Amino acid sequence: MKQFFTLFGLLLMVLSVSAQKQVALSSSGEYLYFGGSDAFSKAYEAAIDGDTIYLPGLEYSAPTIEKQIVVYGTGFHPEATEASGVTRLNGLHLRSQASGSYFEGILFEGSVSFGSGQKVDDVQFKRCFFNSSLSLSGPSDGYSKNVVIAESILTAGFNGAGSYGLIFRNNILKNNSYNLMRNIHNSAWIHNNIISGRGYRTPNFQSRYMILNISGALFENNVIYNYDNSSYTFHSDVSNNTFLNNIFNYDPTDDNENTWELNFIDVSIPDIFIDYIDDNFSFEENYKLENPETFPGTIGPVGIFGGTIPVKDNYVPSVPHITSKNIERSLDESGSLFIDIEVEAQDY
């Protein structure tokens, strides 16, 4: 697999900075390339289960995913995509045949969801940016299993829809509204995240909770921050969970509906980070802890830079990554075109 990334990935990177960026498909040992505004759809149409698609730094309309595929983008962080551009999808819709699919390095402008009544298992999203809602909606008589959301940024609500065995790790889930995280059950592992939102009571005394309808989950090594009214962080239906090594800006541990172990309470959340600007996500913020030794987690510090696989700086995807490019606009006297591209191989 590493050799595949080295050879195929480098070729893809060269294609991504050419005058006409092309979508590449690796299928049955052959490489196919597609251009035009519908390049992703054409590559998907030609793909079979298990194929890999690479999307250069452009904006694409996504087909409904009904195959098991792997999709890599160039990433989304401004500093990491200056040379390659950002891979943007207008949203994504998956059906049950997409079970086992993998998505990395993509900015989703529109909502990402599993089809109504669709059971989509073993799907992974890694180093993606969700600028709209993410919902794992499934059938009424079963749940999608073993979904992984990792090292990503979510700036709207996350609906787990009762999925079984969810892993939600090393993410930033940050939005200045309520209903930030909901409907998670069945042995979920929620660890090393920053979860920051707003829970409050409206002027007409209606309650707005930040986190609700979660049970049977392990919350471990998270930073959980309700910047409005901490009393409305958890709805009463957040029960039978274990909270281990989490940082809170208040003390929730008098709640007998859950188990509380080794948590850090009454912490001024903005002050623990190197640079925390406000309650909306910004790439200018730095979410590394000022004093990580003060907040030890199970492995490494609490937060997104702890755990077995900490967040990678600038969320660079695991395929080879363009760090700089210089392409002359015209041929020289000998008819040659000067191209200088620097590519950095990724360890993970």
Buried (B, 14 or more C-beta within 10 A) or exposed (E): EEEEBBEBBBBBBEBBBEEEBBBBBBBEEEBBBBEEEBBBBBBBEEBEEBBBBBBBBBBBEBBEBBBBBBBBBBBBBEEBBBBBBBBBBEBBBBBBBBBBBBBBBBBBBBBBBBBEEBBBBBBBBBBBBBBBBBBBBBBEEEBBBBBBBBBBBBBBBBBBBBBBBBBBBBBBBBBBBBBBBBBBBBEBBBBBBBBBBBBBBEEEEEBBBBBBBBBBBBBBBBBBBBBBBBBBBBBEBBBEBEBBBBBBBBEBBEBEEBEBEEBBEEBEBBEBBEEBEEBEBEEEBEBBBEEBEEBBBBBBBBBBBBBEBBBBEBBBBBBBBBBEBEEEEEEEEEEEEEEEBEBEEBEE
